[in-house]
Amino acid sequence: MKRWLQWGMVLMMLTVTLGACATMSEPEPTLYKRLGGREGIRGVVDDFVAFLVADPRVKDRFTKLTPAQVEKLKTNASDQICDATGGPCSYLGKDMKAAHTGMNITEADWSATVEDLIKALDKRNVAKKDQQELIGLLAPMKKDWLTSLLELAWEKAPGVRRRLERAGVGPKDLRGPDDLARLPVIKKSEMPDLQKADPPFGGFCTVPMRRVRRIFVSPGPILEPMGPEISEWHAETCLFAGGFRPGDVVIDTFLYHLVPAAHEIDEALNLIGCTAVPTGVGNTDTQVAVARAVRATGYVGTPSFLMTILQRAKEMGVGRLGLEVAQVGAEPLPESLRNQFEEEHGIMTRQGFGTADLGLVAYECPEKAGMHLIEDAVVQVCDPQTGEPLPYGQIGELVATVHNTTYPMIRFGTGDLTIIDDARCPCGRTSARMLGWRGRADEVTKVRGMFIHPRQADEVVARASGIAKYQVVVGREGHQDSLLFRV
């Protein structure tokens, strides 16, 4: 009986680690009063629970609750908000860390809860400033996964253990995100050699092969295992924030061959309640025909290919496609191109950032004011040469540690340059934001969504005789990447 109540409190995101009877003087008017007192708070909670129960991402957590249990849930939640915002209440329940132990809260659960709370606050016309203050009062919703991930990797992933031992540290020495700077950054460009030395995954996989669902192969080559966990790529958070909803029929035009993006997004679409159509890349005429036949409302893929499909539909004389929402990636999304999608074709277009090694680590919300960092990751911007973390607002290499228990990448350097801003977004989310992609910190480049390594060019030249010099020129023609090999 207690388990449902604990889970409900987690989803409420409303536990604040205050003393049971602590009293503090607050400036007038208090947030409690600005929310409308007990009556206003109860209205927000009623709407919040209604949204949660109807949300396909979390509703299964509530299906077995009786009306009496739901009422008790609402009462406890109201008391928590009342206490947290300076009202005449005392919440005596468990703090968040104790309440959510063993409940397997995922990034999708967290994201769904934040969004449903914001919807409830919007319905009650709560000012954005007050929304942000309330969310900012909330205690951390996630368990301390970093410590448990490091302990797991130390025990099960010899490649991680070797890295820690070379740095002279163990899991107990890394007690929080700031301590991660004691480890050197592992560069993506190092992975092919590490995997050759300790095949197949460089010693970074924690599970036996029988528990690996898929093995992906990225340029390098780099092998990436997909374990038994669902939602380790965090794509459903990105898609939902970008406008995808249950019932959407989505053409997934990412490459299904070897690399993970299409498969991971396909799985995330199903978690949301969307229907995925695995059209893959190319075959533009077929893409148009399928989109019309299934009445597709959503698109995932590169922005350039979306434009190609739209232009081809016009050439074929089939009229406007029914696409309403698009999630694009693997290429830059110029604002001029986004404006074309949204203003000329009526397609809400958002982007995310991720890698095959890490999954998605950042996503856009409706505000289009940068990409929110996911909660299940420690993301830093670091000096590309030294690996030292840089302050917010400075450009550097994106280095991330993501909560993936099968393939724990600890301080993984993506090679991508960016800036992180910790100012709150107008949407109400409090996570820091990645302010776009600013280039590469190495010689690796990306062409039409695929990484090109200098060693791959060397291998091509080695197959021919008589070549003294060569040059690979990567450019952009309109919205399409181009590659020219000069010898």
KEFIGU-328231 format. One record per residue (C-alpha): residue number from 1; residue in one letter; chain; x, y, z. Coordinates in Angstrom, 1 decimal, padded with zeros to 4 digits. Layout:
N
{NUM; a; A; {X; Y; Z}}
...
This chain:
487
{1; m; A; {000.0; 000.0; 000.0}}
{2; k; A; {002.9; 002.4; 000.8}}
{3; r; A; {004.5; 001.9; -002.6}}
{4; w; A; {001.8; 003.6; -004.6}}
{5; l; A; {002.0; 006.6; -002.3}}
{6; q; A; {005.7; 006.9; -002.6}}
{7; w; A; {005.6; 006.7; -006.4}}
{8; g; A; {002.8; 009.3; -006.4}}
{9; m; A; {005.0; 011.6; -004.4}}
{10; v; A; {007.8; 011.2; -006.8}}
{11; l; A; {005.6; 012.1; -009.7}}
{12; m; A; {004.3; 015.0; -007.8}}
{13; m; A; {007.8; 016.5; -007.8}}
{14; l; A; {006.7; 018.2; -004.7}}
{15; t; A; {008.9; 017.1; -001.8}}
{16; v; A; {011.1; 019.8; -000.3}}
{17; t; A; {013.8; 019.0; 002.2}}
{18; l; A; {012.6; 021.4; 004.8}}
{19; g; A; {012.5; 020.8; 008.5}}
{20; a; A; {009.2; 019.4; 009.7}}
{21; c; A; {008.2; 022.6; 011.5}}
{22; a; A; {010.7; 025.0; 010.1}}
{23; t; A; {009.5; 028.6; 009.8}}
{24; m; A; {011.1; 031.3; 007.7}}
{25; s; A; {010.3; 034.9; 007.1}}
{26; e; A; {009.5; 035.5; 003.4}}
{27; p; A; {008.8; 038.7; 001.6}}
{28; e; A; {005.2; 039.6; 000.9}}
{29; p; A; {003.3; 038.3; -001.0}}
{30; t; A; {004.4; 034.7; -000.6}}
{31; l; A; {004.3; 032.3; -003.5}}
{32; y; A; {001.6; 030.5; -001.5}}
{33; k; A; {-000.6; 033.6; -001.7}}
{34; r; A; {000.3; 034.2; -005.4}}
{35; l; A; {-000.9; 030.7; -006.2}}
{36; g; A; {-004.2; 031.4; -004.6}}
{37; g; A; {-003.8; 029.9; -001.2}}
{38; r; A; {-005.1; 026.4; -000.3}}
{39; e; A; {-007.9; 026.7; -002.9}}
{40; g; A; {-005.7; 027.7; -005.7}}
{41; i; A; {-003.1; 025.0; -004.9}}
{42; r; A; {-005.7; 022.3; -004.7}}
{43; g; A; {-007.0; 023.4; -008.1}}
{44; v; A; {-003.5; 023.1; -009.6}}
{45; v; A; {-003.1; 019.6; -008.0}}
{46; d; A; {-006.4; 018.4; -009.3}}
{47; d; A; {-005.5; 019.4; -012.8}}
{48; f; A; {-002.0; 018.0; -012.4}}
{49; v; A; {-003.2; 014.6; -011.3}}
{50; a; A; {-005.8; 014.6; -014.1}}
{51; f; A; {-003.0; 015.2; -016.7}}
{52; l; A; {-000.8; 012.5; -015.2}}
{53; v; A; {-003.6; 009.9; -015.2}}
{54; a; A; {-004.3; 010.7; -018.9}}
{55; d; A; {-000.6; 010.9; -019.9}}
{56; p; A; {000.4; 007.6; -021.8}}
{57; r; A; {003.9; 008.0; -020.5}}
{58; v; A; {003.0; 007.6; -016.9}}
{59; k; A; {-000.6; 006.6; -016.6}}
{60; d; A; {000.1; 003.0; -016.0}}
{61; r; A; {001.5; 004.0; -012.6}}
{62; f; A; {-002.0; 005.1; -011.6}}
{63; t; A; {-004.3; 002.5; -013.0}}
{64; k; A; {-004.6; 000.4; -009.8}}
{65; l; A; {-005.3; 003.4; -007.5}}
{66; t; A; {-008.7; 003.5; -006.0}}
{67; p; A; {-010.6; 006.8; -005.7}}
{68; a; A; {-009.7; 007.0; -002.1}}
{69; q; A; {-006.0; 006.5; -002.8}}
{70; v; A; {-006.1; 009.2; -005.5}}
{71; e; A; {-007.8; 011.6; -003.0}}
{72; k; A; {-005.0; 010.9; -000.5}}
{73; l; A; {-002.4; 011.5; -003.1}}
{74; k; A; {-003.9; 014.9; -003.9}}
{75; t; A; {-004.1; 015.9; -000.2}}
{76; n; A; {-000.5; 015.0; 000.4}}
{77; a; A; {000.6; 016.8; -002.7}}
{78; s; A; {-001.4; 019.9; -001.7}}
{79; d; A; {000.2; 019.9; 001.7}}
{80; q; A; {003.7; 019.6; 000.1}}
{81; i; A; {003.1; 022.7; -002.1}}
{82; c; A; {001.5; 024.6; 000.7}}
{83; d; A; {004.5; 024.0; 003.0}}
{84; a; A; {007.1; 024.6; 000.3}}
{85; t; A; {005.6; 028.0; -000.8}}
{86; g; A; {005.3; 029.5; 002.7}}
{87; g; A; {001.7; 028.5; 003.5}}
{88; p; A; {000.3; 027.5; 006.9}}
{89; c; A; {001.1; 023.8; 006.4}}
{90; s; A; {003.6; 021.3; 007.6}}
{91; y; A; {004.5; 018.3; 005.4}}
{92; l; A; {005.9; 015.5; 007.5}}
{93; g; A; {006.3; 012.8; 004.8}}
{94; k; A; {009.6; 011.3; 003.5}}
{95; d; A; {012.1; 013.4; 001.7}}
{96; m; A; {012.5; 012.7; -002.0}}
{97; k; A; {015.7; 010.6; -001.8}}
{98; a; A; {014.0; 008.2; 000.7}}
{99; a; A; {010.7; 008.2; -001.1}}
{100; h; A; {011.9; 007.2; -004.5}}
{101; t; A; {014.4; 004.5; -003.6}}
{102; g; A; {014.0; 001.5; -005.8}}
{103; m; A; {011.3; 003.0; -008.0}}
{104; n; A; {013.2; 003.0; -011.3}}
{105; i; A; {012.3; 006.5; -012.2}}
{106; t; A; {013.3; 007.2; -015.8}}
{107; e; A; {014.1; 010.4; -017.7}}
{108; a; A; {010.8; 010.0; -019.5}}
{109; d; A; {008.9; 009.9; -016.2}}
{110; w; A; {010.7; 013.0; -015.0}}
{111; s; A; {010.0; 014.9; -018.3}}
{112; a; A; {006.4; 013.8; -018.3}}
{113; t; A; {005.9; 015.0; -014.8}}
{114; v; A; {007.5; 018.4; -015.4}}
{115; e; A; {005.4; 019.0; -018.5}}
{116; d; A; {002.2; 017.9; -016.9}}
{117; l; A; {002.8; 020.2; -013.9}}
{118; i; A; {003.5; 023.1; -016.3}}
{119; k; A; {000.2; 022.3; -018.2}}
{120; a; A; {-001.7; 022.4; -014.9}}
{121; l; A; {-000.1; 025.7; -013.9}}
{122; d; A; {-000.9; 027.2; -017.4}}
{123; k; A; {-004.5; 026.0; -017.1}}
{124; r; A; {-004.8; 028.0; -013.8}}
{125; n; A; {-003.2; 031.0; -015.4}}
{126; v; A; {-000.2; 031.0; -013.1}}
{127; a; A; {002.4; 033.5; -014.2}}
{128; k; A; {005.5; 032.1; -015.7}}
{129; k; A; {007.6; 033.8; -013.0}}
{130; d; A; {005.6; 032.0; -010.3}}
{131; q; A; {005.8; 028.7; -012.2}}
{132; q; A; {009.6; 029.0; -012.3}}
{133; e; A; {009.8; 029.8; -008.7}}
{134; l; A; {007.7; 026.8; -007.7}}
{135; i; A; {009.7; 024.4; -009.8}}
{136; g; A; {012.9; 026.0; -008.5}}
{137; l; A; {011.8; 025.2; -004.9}}
{138; l; A; {011.5; 021.5; -005.7}}
{139; a; A; {014.1; 019.1; -004.3}}
{140; p; A; {016.0; 016.9; -006.8}}
{141; m; A; {013.7; 014.3; -008.2}}
{142; k; A; {016.3; 011.7; -009.2}}
{143; k; A; {018.2; 009.4; -007.0}}
{144; d; A; {022.0; 009.8; -006.9}}
{145; w; A; {022.6; 007.7; -010.0}}
{146; l; A; {026.1; 008.9; -010.6}}
{147; t; A; {027.5; 007.1; -007.5}}
{148; s; A; {025.7; 003.8; -008.3}}
{149; l; A; {026.8; 004.0; -012.0}}
{150; l; A; {030.4; 004.5; -011.1}}
{151; e; A; {030.2; 001.5; -008.7}}
{152; l; A; {028.6; -000.7; -011.3}}
{153; a; A; {031.2; 000.3; -014.0}}
{154; w; A; {034.1; -000.3; -011.6}}
{155; e; A; {032.8; -003.8; -010.9}}
{156; k; A; {031.5; -004.8; -014.4}}
{157; a; A; {033.3; -002.7; -017.0}}
{158; p; A; {037.1; -003.3; -017.0}}
{159; g; A; {037.7; -000.5; -019.4}}
{160; v; A; {036.2; 002.0; -017.0}}
{161; r; A; {038.1; 000.5; -014.1}}
{162; r; A; {041.4; 000.8; -015.9}}
{163; r; A; {040.6; 004.5; -016.6}}
{164; l; A; {039.9; 005.2; -012.9}}
{165; e; A; {043.0; 003.3; -011.7}}
{166; r; A; {045.2; 005.2; -014.1}}
{167; a; A; {043.8; 008.4; -012.6}}
{168; g; A; {044.4; 007.1; -009.1}}
{169; v; A; {040.8; 007.2; -008.1}}
{170; g; A; {038.0; 004.8; -007.2}}
{171; p; A; {034.2; 005.2; -007.2}}
{172; k; A; {034.2; 006.5; -003.6}}
{173; d; A; {036.5; 009.3; -004.6}}
{174; l; A; {034.0; 010.6; -007.1}}
{175; r; A; {031.1; 011.7; -004.9}}
{176; g; A; {029.5; 014.2; -007.3}}
{177; p; A; {029.6; 015.9; -010.7}}
{178; d; A; {032.5; 018.2; -009.7}}
{179; d; A; {034.7; 015.3; -008.8}}
{180; l; A; {034.5; 013.9; -012.4}}
{181; a; A; {037.1; 016.5; -013.4}}
{182; r; A; {039.7; 014.3; -011.8}}
{183; l; A; {039.3; 011.9; -014.7}}
{184; p; A; {040.8; 012.6; -018.1}}
{185; v; A; {038.3; 013.0; -021.0}}
{186; i; A; {037.9; 010.0; -023.1}}
{187; k; A; {037.8; 011.1; -026.7}}
{188; k; A; {035.5; 009.6; -029.3}}
{189; s; A; {038.5; 009.3; -031.7}}
{190; e; A; {040.2; 006.9; -029.2}}
{191; m; A; {037.3; 004.4; -029.2}}
{192; p; A; {038.4; 002.4; -032.3}}
{193; d; A; {041.8; 001.7; -030.9}}
{194; l; A; {040.4; 000.9; -027.4}}
{195; q; A; {038.0; -001.6; -028.9}}
{196; k; A; {040.7; -003.3; -030.9}}
{197; a; A; {042.7; -003.7; -027.8}}
{198; d; A; {039.8; -005.1; -025.8}}
{199; p; A; {037.1; -006.4; -028.2}}
{200; p; A; {034.4; -006.0; -028.8}}
{201; f; A; {033.4; -002.9; -026.7}}
{202; g; A; {036.8; -001.8; -025.3}}
{203; g; A; {035.8; -003.1; -021.8}}
{204; f; A; {033.0; -000.5; -021.4}}
{205; c; A; {030.0; -002.9; -021.5}}
{206; t; A; {028.7; -004.1; -018.2}}
{207; v; A; {026.5; -007.0; -019.4}}
{208; p; A; {027.2; -010.3; -021.0}}
{209; m; A; {026.6; -010.7; -024.7}}
{210; r; A; {023.4; -012.7; -024.2}}
{211; r; A; {021.8; -009.6; -022.7}}
{212; v; A; {022.8; -007.2; -025.5}}
{213; r; A; {019.8; -006.6; -027.7}}
{214; r; A; {021.6; -004.9; -030.6}}
{215; i; A; {025.1; -004.0; -031.7}}
{216; f; A; {025.4; -000.8; -033.7}}
{217; v; A; {028.4; 000.1; -035.9}}
{218; s; A; {029.3; 003.8; -036.3}}
{219; p; A; {032.0; 005.2; -038.5}}
{220; g; A; {035.5; 004.6; -037.1}}
{221; p; A; {034.4; 001.8; -036.8}}
{222; i; A; {033.0; 002.0; -033.3}}
{223; l; A; {030.7; -000.6; -031.9}}
{224; e; A; {027.9; 000.4; -029.5}}
{225; p; A; {025.9; -002.1; -027.5}}
{226; m; A; {022.2; -001.7; -026.8}}
{227; g; A; {021.3; -003.4; -023.5}}
{228; p; A; {018.1; -004.7; -022.1}}
{229; e; A; {017.0; -001.4; -020.7}}
{230; i; A; {014.2; 000.6; -022.3}}
{231; s; A; {014.7; 004.3; -022.8}}
{232; e; A; {018.4; 004.5; -022.4}}
{233; w; A; {018.7; 006.8; -025.3}}
{234; h; A; {016.2; 009.3; -023.8}}
{235; a; A; {014.7; 010.1; -027.2}}
{236; e; A; {011.1; 010.1; -025.9}}
{237; t; A; {011.9; 013.2; -023.8}}
{238; c; A; {013.2; 015.0; -026.9}}
{239; l; A; {010.2; 014.0; -029.1}}
{240; f; A; {007.5; 014.8; -026.6}}
{241; a; A; {009.0; 018.2; -025.8}}
{242; g; A; {009.1; 018.8; -029.6}}
{243; g; A; {005.4; 018.3; -030.0}}
{244; f; A; {004.9; 014.6; -030.8}}
{245; r; A; {001.8; 013.1; -029.1}}
{246; p; A; {000.0; 009.7; -028.9}}
{247; g; A; {-001.7; 008.9; -032.2}}
{248; d; A; {000.9; 010.6; -034.4}}
{249; v; A; {001.9; 008.5; -037.4}}
{250; v; A; {005.6; 009.2; -038.0}}
{251; i; A; {007.9; 008.5; -040.9}}
{252; d; A; {011.3; 007.7; -039.5}}
{253; t; A; {013.8; 008.5; -042.3}}
{254; f; A; {017.0; 008.0; -040.3}}
{255; l; A; {019.3; 005.2; -041.5}}
{256; y; A; {018.2; 001.8; -040.1}}
{257; h; A; {021.4; 000.2; -041.4}}
{258; l; A; {024.2; -000.2; -038.7}}
{259; v; A; {023.8; 003.1; -036.8}}
{260; p; A; {021.4; 003.5; -033.8}}
{261; a; A; {019.4; 006.7; -034.4}}
{262; a; A; {016.5; 005.2; -036.4}}
{263; h; A; {016.1; 002.2; -034.0}}
{264; e; A; {016.3; 004.2; -030.8}}
{265; i; A; {013.9; 006.9; -032.1}}
{266; d; A; {011.5; 004.2; -033.4}}
{267; e; A; {011.4; 002.7; -029.8}}
{268; a; A; {010.9; 006.1; -028.3}}
{269; l; A; {008.0; 006.9; -030.6}}
{270; n; A; {006.3; 003.7; -029.4}}
{271; l; A; {006.8; 004.6; -025.8}}
{272; i; A; {005.0; 007.9; -026.4}}
{273; g; A; {002.1; 006.1; -028.2}}
{274; c; A; {003.0; 007.1; -031.8}}
{275; t; A; {003.0; 004.8; -034.8}}
{276; a; A; {006.5; 004.6; -036.4}}
{277; v; A; {006.8; 004.0; -040.2}}
{278; p; A; {010.5; 002.8; -040.8}}
{279; t; A; {011.0; 004.3; -044.2}}
{280; g; A; {014.7; 004.9; -043.8}}
{281; v; A; {016.8; 007.1; -046.1}}
{282; g; A; {016.4; 007.8; -049.8}}
{283; n; A; {013.6; 006.7; -052.2}}
{284; t; A; {012.0; 010.1; -052.2}}
{285; d; A; {009.0; 009.2; -054.4}}
{286; t; A; {008.2; 006.3; -052.0}}
{287; q; A; {008.6; 008.5; -049.0}}
{288; v; A; {005.9; 010.9; -050.5}}
{289; a; A; {003.6; 008.0; -051.4}}
{290; v; A; {003.9; 006.3; -048.0}}
{291; a; A; {003.4; 009.6; -046.1}}
{292; r; A; {000.2; 010.2; -048.0}}
{293; a; A; {-001.0; 006.6; -047.7}}
{294; v; A; {-000.7; 006.4; -043.9}}
{295; r; A; {-001.6; 010.1; -043.4}}
{296; a; A; {001.6; 010.7; -041.6}}
{297; t; A; {001.6; 013.6; -039.2}}
{298; g; A; {005.2; 013.5; -038.0}}
{299; y; A; {008.7; 013.3; -039.5}}
{300; v; A; {012.1; 012.4; -038.0}}
{301; g; A; {015.3; 012.6; -040.0}}
{302; t; A; {017.7; 015.2; -041.3}}
{303; p; A; {016.3; 018.7; -042.1}}
{304; s; A; {017.7; 018.6; -045.6}}
{305; f; A; {015.8; 015.4; -046.4}}
{306; l; A; {012.6; 016.8; -045.1}}
{307; m; A; {012.9; 019.7; -047.5}}
{308; t; A; {013.7; 017.2; -050.3}}
{309; i; A; {010.5; 015.3; -049.6}}
{310; l; A; {008.4; 018.4; -049.4}}
{311; q; A; {009.8; 019.7; -052.7}}
{312; r; A; {009.3; 016.3; -054.4}}
{313; a; A; {005.7; 016.2; -053.2}}
{314; k; A; {005.2; 019.6; -054.9}}
{315; e; A; {006.8; 018.4; -058.1}}
{316; m; A; {004.6; 015.3; -058.1}}
{317; g; A; {001.5; 017.4; -057.8}}
{318; v; A; {000.1; 015.6; -054.8}}
{319; g; A; {-000.6; 018.7; -052.8}}
{320; r; A; {000.4; 019.5; -049.3}}
{321; l; A; {001.5; 016.6; -047.1}}
{322; g; A; {-000.2; 016.2; -043.7}}
{323; l; A; {002.9; 016.6; -041.7}}
{324; e; A; {002.4; 018.7; -038.6}}
{325; v; A; {005.6; 018.1; -036.4}}
{326; a; A; {009.2; 017.2; -037.2}}
{327; q; A; {012.2; 016.3; -035.1}}
{328; v; A; {015.4; 016.8; -037.0}}
{329; g; A; {019.1; 016.2; -036.3}}
{330; a; A; {022.5; 015.0; -037.6}}
{331; e; A; {022.8; 018.2; -039.5}}
{332; p; A; {022.6; 022.0; -038.8}}
{333; l; A; {019.1; 023.5; -038.7}}
{334; p; A; {019.4; 027.1; -040.0}}
{335; e; A; {016.7; 029.3; -038.8}}
{336; s; A; {015.9; 030.2; -042.4}}
{337; l; A; {015.1; 026.5; -043.1}}
{338; r; A; {013.1; 026.1; -039.9}}
{339; n; A; {011.1; 029.2; -040.9}}
{340; q; A; {010.3; 027.6; -044.2}}
{341; f; A; {009.1; 024.4; -042.6}}
{342; e; A; {006.9; 026.3; -040.1}}
{343; e; A; {005.6; 029.2; -042.1}}
{344; e; A; {005.3; 027.7; -045.5}}
{345; h; A; {004.4; 024.1; -044.6}}
{346; g; A; {002.9; 024.4; -041.1}}
{347; i; A; {005.3; 021.9; -039.6}}
{348; m; A; {006.4; 022.5; -036.0}}
{349; t; A; {010.2; 021.8; -036.2}}
{350; r; A; {012.5; 021.1; -033.3}}
{351; q; A; {015.9; 019.6; -033.0}}
{352; g; A; {018.0; 017.6; -030.5}}
{353; f; A; {021.6; 016.8; -029.9}}
{354; g; A; {023.1; 013.4; -029.3}}
{355; t; A; {025.7; 010.8; -030.3}}
{356; a; A; {025.6; 007.1; -030.9}}
{357; d; A; {027.7; 006.6; -027.8}}
{358; l; A; {025.6; 008.7; -025.4}}
{359; g; A; {022.1; 008.9; -026.9}}
{360; l; A; {020.3; 012.2; -026.9}}
{361; v; A; {021.6; 014.7; -024.3}}
{362; a; A; {019.8; 017.9; -025.3}}
{363; y; A; {016.4; 018.9; -026.8}}
{364; e; A; {014.5; 021.9; -027.8}}
{365; c; A; {011.2; 023.0; -026.2}}
{366; p; A; {008.5; 025.1; -027.9}}
{367; e; A; {010.4; 028.3; -027.0}}
{368; k; A; {013.3; 027.5; -029.4}}
{369; a; A; {015.7; 029.2; -026.9}}
{370; g; A; {018.4; 026.6; -026.9}}
{371; m; A; {018.4; 022.8; -026.2}}
{372; h; A; {017.6; 021.7; -022.6}}
{373; l; A; {020.1; 019.2; -021.1}}
{374; i; A; {018.5; 016.0; -020.0}}
{375; e; A; {018.3; 015.2; -016.3}}
{376; d; A; {020.0; 011.8; -016.6}}
{377; a; A; {023.3; 013.3; -017.6}}
{378; v; A; {026.2; 015.3; -016.3}}
{379; v; A; {027.1; 017.6; -019.1}}
{380; q; A; {030.0; 019.9; -019.0}}
{381; v; A; {031.7; 022.3; -021.5}}
{382; c; A; {035.5; 021.7; -021.2}}
{383; d; A; {038.7; 023.0; -022.6}}
{384; p; A; {039.4; 020.8; -025.6}}
{385; q; A; {043.1; 020.6; -024.7}}
{386; t; A; {043.1; 020.1; -020.9}}
{387; g; A; {039.7; 018.7; -020.3}}
{388; e; A; {039.1; 021.3; -017.5}}
{389; p; A; {035.5; 022.3; -017.1}}
{390; l; A; {034.7; 025.9; -018.2}}
{391; p; A; {032.3; 028.4; -016.7}}
{392; y; A; {028.8; 028.8; -018.2}}
{393; g; A; {028.8; 031.0; -021.3}}
{394; q; A; {032.2; 030.0; -022.6}}
{395; i; A; {032.7; 027.9; -025.7}}
{396; g; A; {034.3; 024.5; -025.4}}
{397; e; A; {034.0; 020.8; -026.0}}
{398; l; A; {030.8; 019.1; -024.8}}
{399; v; A; {031.8; 016.3; -022.4}}
{400; a; A; {029.1; 014.1; -020.9}}
{401; t; A; {028.4; 011.3; -018.4}}
{402; v; A; {025.1; 009.7; -019.2}}
{403; h; A; {023.1; 007.3; -017.0}}
{404; n; A; {023.4; 004.2; -019.2}}
{405; t; A; {023.9; 001.1; -017.1}}
{406; t; A; {024.8; -001.1; -020.0}}
{407; y; A; {027.4; 001.2; -021.7}}
{408; p; A; {028.6; 003.7; -019.1}}
{409; m; A; {030.5; 006.5; -020.8}}
{410; i; A; {032.2; 008.4; -018.1}}
{411; r; A; {033.4; 011.9; -019.1}}
{412; f; A; {033.0; 011.2; -022.8}}
{413; g; A; {034.3; 013.9; -025.1}}
{414; t; A; {032.0; 014.3; -028.1}}
{415; g; A; {034.4; 016.5; -030.1}}
{416; d; A; {031.5; 019.0; -030.6}}
{417; l; A; {031.9; 022.6; -029.5}}
{418; t; A; {029.1; 024.4; -027.8}}
{419; i; A; {028.1; 026.9; -025.1}}
{420; i; A; {025.9; 026.1; -022.1}}
{421; d; A; {023.6; 028.7; -020.5}}
{422; d; A; {022.2; 028.2; -017.0}}
{423; a; A; {019.5; 030.9; -017.2}}
{424; r; A; {016.0; 029.6; -016.8}}
{425; c; A; {014.0; 029.1; -020.0}}
{426; p; A; {010.6; 030.9; -020.5}}
{427; c; A; {009.0; 027.5; -020.8}}
{428; g; A; {009.4; 026.9; -017.1}}
{429; r; A; {012.0; 024.1; -017.3}}
{430; t; A; {015.0; 024.8; -015.0}}
{431; s; A; {017.6; 022.7; -016.7}}
{432; a; A; {020.6; 024.4; -018.3}}
{433; r; A; {020.6; 024.8; -022.1}}
{434; m; A; {023.0; 024.0; -024.9}}
{435; l; A; {023.2; 027.0; -027.2}}
{436; g; A; {023.6; 025.4; -030.5}}
{437; w; A; {026.4; 023.5; -032.2}}
{438; r; A; {029.6; 025.6; -032.8}}
{439; g; A; {031.9; 023.3; -034.7}}
{440; r; A; {034.3; 020.5; -034.0}}
{441; a; A; {037.3; 020.3; -031.7}}
{442; d; A; {039.1; 017.7; -033.9}}
{443; e; A; {039.5; 016.7; -037.6}}
{444; v; A; {036.4; 014.5; -037.6}}
{445; t; A; {033.5; 016.0; -039.6}}
{446; k; A; {029.9; 015.0; -040.4}}
{447; v; A; {028.5; 014.7; -043.9}}
{448; r; A; {024.8; 014.0; -044.3}}
{449; g; A; {024.5; 012.7; -040.8}}
{450; m; A; {027.5; 010.4; -040.9}}
{451; f; A; {030.9; 011.1; -039.3}}
{452; i; A; {033.9; 011.0; -041.6}}
{453; h; A; {037.3; 010.3; -039.9}}
{454; p; A; {040.6; 011.2; -041.5}}
{455; r; A; {041.7; 007.6; -041.2}}
{456; q; A; {038.9; 006.6; -043.5}}
{457; a; A; {040.2; 008.9; -046.2}}
{458; d; A; {043.7; 007.3; -045.7}}
{459; e; A; {042.2; 003.8; -046.1}}
{460; v; A; {040.5; 004.9; -049.4}}
{461; v; A; {043.8; 006.3; -050.8}}
{462; a; A; {045.7; 003.2; -049.7}}
{463; r; A; {043.5; 001.1; -052.1}}
{464; a; A; {044.9; 002.9; -055.1}}
{465; s; A; {048.4; 003.4; -056.4}}
{466; g; A; {050.1; 006.5; -057.7}}
{467; i; A; {048.4; 009.0; -055.4}}
{468; a; A; {050.9; 011.4; -054.0}}
{469; k; A; {048.6; 013.9; -052.4}}
{470; y; A; {044.9; 014.1; -051.7}}
{471; q; A; {042.4; 016.5; -050.1}}
{472; v; A; {038.8; 016.0; -048.8}}
{473; v; A; {036.7; 019.1; -049.2}}
{474; v; A; {033.4; 019.2; -047.2}}
{475; g; A; {030.9; 021.9; -048.2}}
{476; r; A; {027.3; 022.8; -048.3}}
{477; e; A; {025.1; 023.4; -051.3}}
{478; g; A; {021.9; 025.1; -050.3}}
{479; h; A; {020.7; 022.9; -047.4}}
{480; q; A; {022.6; 019.8; -048.5}}
{481; d; A; {026.1; 018.6; -047.4}}
{482; s; A; {028.6; 017.9; -050.1}}
{483; l; A; {032.0; 016.0; -050.2}}
{484; l; A; {034.6; 016.3; -052.9}}
{485; f; A; {037.7; 014.0; -052.9}}
{486; r; A; {040.6; 015.6; -054.7}}
{487; v; A; {043.7; 013.7; -055.8}}
